[in-house]
Amino acid sequence: MATSAFFALLRDVSKLAATAADDLAAQSAKLTAAADDIAALTGKAAVKTAGVAGDDLAVGAGQVAGVSPNRELPALWRITKGSALNKVWLAALLLVVGYFLPMAITVALALGALYLAFEGGEGLLEYFHEESGEAAEEVPMTEDEKVRGAIKTDIVLSFEMLVISLAATGDAPLGYKIAVLALVGVVMTIGVYGLIGLIIRLDDMGLALARSGEGFRRRLGLAMANAAPVVLKVLGPVGMVAMFAVAGGILGHLVHLEVGHWALALLADIGIGIAVGLLLVGLHHLWAKLRGQH
């Protein structure tokens, strides 16, 4: 009797172990599938927000570039922390609003696109004024003013980045949306401001490399040092084009504009962004002039 009871107990334990193993395998499969889905959604969101990230890179580098060289990295760290905090409260706000009022996300997307187009239009006019020598002389800003200005600008760019990411998740479960927003926020913050740190220190790294050796290392170091101001100068126009592309892409998507080839679609997005941006800037200046007459 004792032997039979022992084998019965052993059989029950084996069944429980097999059931537990099956459950564990099923849970593992679910987690793997969820991780794959989140990774796919995050990749999709990252591609769609690349233009905003490019603009964020250009704006951030421009803000830090005027700071004293020995204060560039501390100022950049302050901006990075401010950007991370912006993304936390903006993501929470978007999730709450999106849950109770999904249509608000589409409205926010459209308003963000119009704002990006307007900013791009202003930047384009300023660029041509600078080229023609008509630019107004700017008053130098302190480090604190630059940091505060960069963090305020980041609110708009982070908001647009998170709205685009949230829209890219579609009808995914809430947990997926939270994970995607968190991953996009972390990757974009570290990626953008880490790259800005490399850019603003590119000349110092190049000079250090040039002094540490001869031949190829010296030539590479000098090339890096000479490339730094060129990179900073190019970032502005690149960021402006990215801004137009993002704005035009969002507006075109909202009106269901379909263009065949991706290159033509990109040109169409940029063209729409420029047209809308210049129109908004023109209306803004006209409104300001009319208000001034009264």
N, C-alpha and C positions, 0 to 999 in steps of 0.2 A: 504493500500500500504506500509505504513511504517512497519507494522508487518510482511508482506510477505518478504520485503527486509531484515528485520532483520534475519528471519529464513533462508533465502537464504545465507546470510553472515555467519550465524552460521554453516550451512551445509558445506560451502566451507572451513571454518576454521577447522571443524572436519575432512574433507578429507585431508587437508594439514597436520594436526596433525597425522592422521593415516599413511600417506605416510612417514612423517618424522620418526615416530616410527618404521615403517618397514625398512627404510633405516638405522636407527640407529642399529636395531637388526641385519641386514645383515652385517654392518660394524663390529659390536661386534663379530659376528660369524667368520668373516674373521680374525680379530685380534686374537681371541682365537685359530683358526686353525694355524695361523702364529706362535703364541707363542708356541703351541704344537710342531710344526715342528722344530722350533729353539731349543727348549728344547731337542728334540730327537737327533738332529744333534750334539748339544753340548755334550750330554751324550756319543754319539758314539765317538766324537773326544776326550773326556776326557779319555775314556777307552784306546784308541789307543795311547795317549800321556802319559799314566801312567808310562811306562818304562822310558821315558825321564825325567819325573818329579822325579822319584826315583833316577836317576843319578844326577839330579840337586840338590836334597836334600843331597846326599852323598858329592858332590863336595863343595856345600856351607857350610855344617857343617865342612868339613875338612879345608876350608879356614879360617873360623871364630875361629876354635878351638885353633889356635896358638896365637890369639890376647890376650893382657892383659885382665884379667877378668873384670876390671871396664870399659873396652872399647869394650867389645864384642857386646853389644846391639847397641851402636852408629855405630860401623862398620857394623853390620848387617843391620841397617837402611839405610846406604849409599849404600850397595849392593842392597837392595830391591828397592830403588829409581832408581838405574842404570838399574836393571832388567826390571822395569816397562817401563822406557824410551826405552830400547832396543826393547821391544815388540811393542811399538807404531810405531816406524819407520820401523821395520821389517815387521809388518802387512801391513802398507801402501805400502811398496815396493812390497811385495808379491801380493797384490791385483792388483796393476798396471801391474806388469809383467804377472800375471796370466790372466788378461783381454786381453792383447795384444798378449801374447805368451804362451798359456796354456801348451804347451809341456815343457816349461822351468820349470814348477812345478815338473813334473816327473823327469827331469834331476836333479833338486835340491834335490829331495827326495833321488835319488840314490846316489848322491855325499855325502849327509848328512849321509846316512847309512854307506857308506864306511869310512867316517871320524869317526863315532862312533865305528865301528868295529876296526879301527886302534888304537883309543884311548884306547879301551878295551884291545886290544892286548898288547899295551905298559904297561898298568896297570897290566896285568896278569904277564908279564915278571918281572916287578919291584917287584910284590908281592912275586914271587918265589925267586928272588935275596935277598929280605929282609929276607925270611925264612931261606935261606942258609947262611946269614950273609955277603952277598956280596954287600949290598946296600951302595951307596956312601954317604958320610956325607953331609947333606944339609946345605946351608948357611941360617941363620935366616933372615926372611923378615920383613920389617917394616909394620905397619898397612896400610899405604897408598899403598904399593906394593901389599899387600894381597887383598885389596879392588879392586885395578885396575885389578889384575889378575882374581879375581872372576867375575868382570863385563865383562871382555874380554871373559872368558870361557862361561859366560851366553849368549853371543851373539850367539855362535854356538848352545847351547842347546835350547835357545828360538827360534832360526831360525828353528831348526828341529821340535820343538813342534808345531810351527805355520804352517809349511809346511804340517805336518801330519794332523793337524786340517783342513786345507784348502782342502787337498785331500779327507778327510772324508765327506766334504759337497757335493762332486760330482758336479752335474749340478744345484744346488740350485741357486735361484736368488741372485744377488749381495748384496742386503740388508740382506739376511739371512747369507751370508758369513761374512759380516762385524760384525753382531751380534754375530755369533759363535766365531770368532777370539777375539772379545772384551771380551766375557764371559770366554772363556778358558784362556785368558791372565790374567784377574783379579783373577779368581779362583785359577789358578796355582801359580801365584805370591804370593797371600795372603796365600794359603795353604802351599806351600813349605817353604817360609821364616818365616811364623808363626810357623811352626813345628820345623824349625831350632832353632828359639828363645826358644821354650820350651825345646828342647834337650840340648842346651848349658847351660840352667839355671836349668836343672833337679836336679843336685846335690845341688844347693843352695836352691831350693824349698824343697828338701828332708830333708836337715839339718834343715831348718826353721820349718818344720812340726815335725821333731823328737824332737826339743827343746821345742815345744809348748805343748806337752802333754806326757802321758804315755800310756802303753798298745799298742793297735792296731795302734794308730796314730804314736807312736814312731817307731814301727816295720816297718810301711809303709814308713815313712820318711827315715829310714836307708836303706831300700830296694831301694828306689828311688835314693838315693845318691850313693849307690854301683852300681846301674844299669847304671848310666850315662856314665862312661868310656867304659863299655861293648857295649852300644848302639853306641857310636861313633866309636868303633873299628869294629863293625859289618856292619856299614853303607857303608864302602868302598867296601867290597866284594859284598854286595847286589847291590850297584850301578853299579858295574862292570858287574854283571850278567844281570841286567836290560838293560845295554848298549848293551850287546851282543844280548839279546832277541829282542830289538827294531831293531837293525841293521839287524839281521837275518830275522826278520819278514818282514821288508820292501823289502829286496832283494828277499826273497822267493815269496812275493806277485808280484813283478815285473816280475818274470819268471813263474808266475802262478803255483807255487808249492802247491799242495793240500795234506794235511795230515788229516786223519779222526778225531781221538779223540783230544780234546783240549790239553790234557796233552802231547800227542805225538807231537802235533803241537808246543807246547812251547819248548819241548826238541829239536825238529828239528830247531827251530829258534835260540836257544842258540848255538847249534852245528854249524850251518851255520855262526853265528856271530863270534864264536871262530876261526873257520877254516879260514874265510876271514880275520879276524883281524891279526892272526899270520902270514898269507901269506903276508899281506901288510907290517907288521913290518919287516918280513924277507927281503922283497924286498927293503924296506927303508934302512935297515942296509947294505945290499949288495951294494946298490947304493952309500951310504956314503963311504964304504970301497973302491969301485972302483974309486971314485972321489979323495980319499986320496992318492991312488997309483999314480995318474996323478999329 
